[in-house]
Amino acid sequence: MAPSSYGMTLAGFIPKRLADIQNDMNASIALIVDQATGEYPFQNAADDAILQQVVGVFASALEEAWEAAYEASVQFDPQKNTGLGRAARCSSMPSRARRARGRFSRLILRGRRAYWFLQVP
């Protein structure tokens, strides 16, 4: 998949898979050039077991971040978050607790000097 096909798209949020994250990291590591010799010391990065353990740890953390972003996108998408989930989210807000109605979700942001009200269709 092309890099632009991840994240928020017209089809919704598309998370990046662990295999894609590892492949991207291995490709980036393989492009590292030694300035003194001009060689590529990590040309065979995919074959190095110790390096792959380090890549796996970071890739796993990035995958968890992608999953959390996906869950947040589903939670705040009014077309996917319906029924009990929407009612629970709306009733847990610190402002006035009420059941969700209609097709709109309300997001209230309060700052020290400002008050914002955003209605998302």
C-alpha positions, 0 to 999 in steps of 0.5 A: 500500500502507498504511504498515503493510504494510511491514516484518515482517508475518505473511506475512514481511518486505516491503521498501519499493520505491524508488517508494514511498519517493520518493512518501512523501518527496515527500508529506512535502516538499509538506507543509512550511509557511513559518511567516512566510507560511503558504505551501507552498513545495514544493507542486510538489516532484515537478516540481523537477528539482534537488530530485528529484535530492536526494530520489533520493539519499536514497531510494536509500540508504533502499532499500538499507537496506530490501534489507539488512533483507530479506536479514537476515530471509531469512538468519535465517528457519529456514524459508527458510534451508535446506541449504548456506546454513544449514550455512555460517552455523552453521559460521562462528559463533565458537562450536562449529562444527557442521552445522545439524540439525532445525528450530531455529536457535541464536543465541548472544550473549555480552556482557562479563558475560552469556551468552545462548542463544536457540533460535528455532523 
